[in-house]
Amino acid sequence: QQKQKAEDPSAKGPTMPKAVQRSTAADFTVDALLSALRLRSFSCAPPDRKLLSDPVKGILDTYKQALAMCTKIEGFSALAARSSLRLYPDGHLLEDSVGWQTSSEPGPIRQVQDDLEQLMATAERAQAMLENLIAPKDKVWRPGEQRQKPSAVPMASFAYSNGVKSME
């Protein structure tokens, strides 16, 4: 009887859940997501890690494929090696270290419109201006169009326009 009592799991009291074995990038990513959700969300419990594992694996696989394709494109290494630039008050794009030497800060990025339709109209005008600066032509770019040897970017073999995002 004593032997039976010792082997009964309910007799041992509450047990801790088994630690999850992490072995893939998706496992570590899911754990990081759940940890961030636990720290930031006080009103709801984070989802079960099983629900997130497969979608995160799919996302990471897609990212790996896209990165592999990008790294094979001519000019990728030059672009990746280039420093990030920010717009400073004098209208110049500068590296932060250079901008800080002038004792100035980059201008804040502002969205002045609250109305979505106005914002979309502004986005369309900005997209058209940008496309015209990169590769001027008589006709407007169609979404998905690719233009060879854009005049404003002599190092680029082509320029691609996604067009303006839709309201959906």
C-alpha positions as CSV (number, residue, x, y, z in Angstrom):
1,Q,0.0,0.0,0.0
2,Q,2.8,2.4,0.8
3,K,4.5,1.6,-2.5
4,Q,1.2,2.4,-4.3
5,K,0.9,5.7,-2.4
6,A,4.4,6.8,-3.3
7,E,3.8,6.2,-7.0
8,D,0.5,8.0,-7.2
9,P,1.2,11.4,-9.0
10,S,-1.6,13.2,-7.1
11,A,0.1,12.3,-3.9
12,K,3.2,14.3,-4.8
13,G,1.4,17.6,-5.0
14,P,1.4,20.2,-7.8
15,T,3.9,19.7,-10.6
16,M,5.6,22.3,-12.7
17,P,5.1,22.2,-16.5
18,K,7.9,20.7,-18.5
19,A,10.3,23.2,-20.0
20,V,9.9,23.5,-23.7
21,Q,12.8,22.4,-25.8
22,R,13.9,25.2,-28.1
23,S,15.9,24.1,-31.1
24,T,15.0,26.3,-34.1
25,A,14.9,30.0,-34.8
26,A,11.1,29.8,-34.8
27,D,11.1,28.4,-31.2
28,F,13.3,31.3,-30.0
29,T,11.2,33.8,-31.9
30,V,8.0,32.5,-30.4
31,D,9.5,32.6,-26.9
32,A,10.6,36.2,-27.5
33,L,7.1,37.2,-28.7
34,L,5.4,35.5,-25.8
35,S,7.8,37.1,-23.4
36,A,7.1,40.6,-24.8
37,L,3.4,39.9,-24.7
38,R,3.5,38.9,-21.1
39,L,5.5,42.0,-20.2
40,R,3.2,44.4,-22.1
41,S,-0.2,42.9,-21.8
42,F,-2.0,43.1,-18.5
43,S,-5.5,42.5,-19.7
44,C,-5.2,39.2,-21.5
45,A,-3.1,36.1,-21.4
46,P,-0.7,35.5,-24.3
47,P,-1.7,32.8,-26.8
48,D,-0.5,29.3,-26.5
49,R,3.0,28.8,-28.1
50,K,1.6,25.9,-30.2
51,L,-0.7,28.4,-32.0
52,L,2.2,30.6,-32.9
53,S,4.9,28.0,-33.9
54,D,3.7,27.1,-37.4
55,P,2.9,30.6,-38.6
56,V,6.2,31.9,-37.2
57,K,8.1,29.1,-39.0
58,G,6.4,30.0,-42.2
59,I,7.2,33.7,-41.8
60,L,10.9,32.9,-41.0
61,D,11.1,30.6,-44.0
62,T,9.7,33.3,-46.3
63,Y,12.1,35.8,-44.9
64,K,15.1,33.5,-45.4
65,Q,14.0,32.9,-49.1
66,A,13.6,36.6,-49.7
67,L,16.9,37.5,-48.1
68,A,18.7,34.8,-50.1
69,M,17.1,36.3,-53.3
70,C,18.1,39.8,-52.3
71,T,21.7,39.0,-51.5
72,K,22.1,37.6,-55.1
73,I,21.0,40.9,-56.7
74,E,23.7,43.1,-58.1
75,G,24.3,46.1,-55.9
76,F,23.0,44.5,-52.7
77,S,26.4,44.5,-50.9
78,A,27.0,48.1,-51.7
79,L,23.5,49.1,-50.5
80,A,23.8,47.0,-47.4
81,A,27.2,48.5,-46.5
82,R,25.9,52.0,-46.9
83,S,25.2,53.9,-43.6
84,S,21.7,54.9,-42.6
85,L,21.0,58.6,-43.3
86,R,18.5,61.0,-41.7
87,L,17.2,64.3,-42.9
88,Y,18.6,67.3,-40.9
89,P,17.1,70.8,-40.7
90,D,19.3,72.2,-43.5
91,G,17.7,69.7,-45.9
92,H,20.7,67.3,-46.1
93,L,20.8,63.6,-45.6
94,L,23.5,62.9,-43.1
95,E,24.8,60.0,-41.0
96,D,24.0,60.7,-37.3
97,S,27.6,61.0,-36.3
98,V,28.1,63.8,-38.9
99,G,24.8,65.5,-37.9
100,W,25.7,65.4,-34.2
101,Q,29.0,67.1,-34.9
102,T,27.0,70.1,-36.1
103,S,25.1,70.1,-32.8
104,S,21.7,69.6,-34.5
105,E,19.0,67.0,-34.5
106,P,17.2,65.5,-37.4
107,G,13.8,66.9,-38.0
108,P,10.8,65.0,-36.6
109,I,8.8,62.9,-38.9
110,R,5.3,64.3,-38.9
111,Q,2.0,63.2,-40.3
112,V,-0.1,66.3,-40.5
113,Q,-3.3,64.8,-41.8
114,D,-5.9,63.0,-39.6
115,D,-8.3,62.2,-42.4
116,L,-7.4,58.9,-44.2
117,E,-8.6,60.1,-47.6
118,Q,-6.5,63.3,-47.4
119,L,-3.5,61.2,-46.3
120,M,-4.0,58.8,-49.3
121,A,-4.2,61.7,-51.7
122,T,-0.9,63.1,-50.2
123,A,0.7,59.7,-50.5
124,E,-0.3,59.5,-54.2
125,R,1.3,62.9,-54.9
126,A,4.4,62.0,-52.9
127,Q,4.7,58.6,-54.7
128,A,4.4,60.4,-58.1
129,M,7.0,63.0,-57.1
130,L,9.4,60.2,-55.9
131,E,9.0,58.2,-59.0
132,N,9.6,61.2,-61.2
133,L,12.8,62.0,-59.3
134,I,14.1,58.5,-59.6
135,A,13.3,57.8,-63.2
136,P,11.6,60.7,-65.1
137,K,9.4,59.7,-68.0
138,D,6.5,61.1,-69.9
139,K,4.0,58.7,-68.5
140,V,3.1,57.8,-64.9
141,W,4.5,54.5,-63.4
142,R,2.0,51.7,-63.2
143,P,2.1,49.7,-59.9
144,G,4.5,46.8,-60.4
145,E,6.3,48.6,-63.2
146,Q,10.1,48.3,-63.4
147,R,12.2,50.9,-65.1
148,Q,15.7,50.1,-66.4
149,K,18.7,52.2,-65.5
150,P,17.0,55.0,-63.6
151,S,18.7,58.3,-64.4
152,A,18.8,59.6,-60.8
153,V,20.4,56.4,-59.5
154,P,23.2,55.6,-61.9
155,M,24.4,52.6,-59.8
156,A,21.0,50.9,-60.0
157,S,20.2,48.5,-62.8
158,F,16.5,49.1,-62.3
159,A,13.8,50.8,-60.2
160,Y,10.6,49.2,-59.2
161,S,7.3,50.9,-58.0
162,N,4.8,49.1,-55.9
163,G,2.5,52.1,-56.2
164,V,0.6,53.6,-53.3
165,K,-0.9,51.2,-50.7
166,S,-4.6,50.7,-50.8
167,M,-6.9,51.8,-48.0
168,E,-7.5,48.2,-47.1
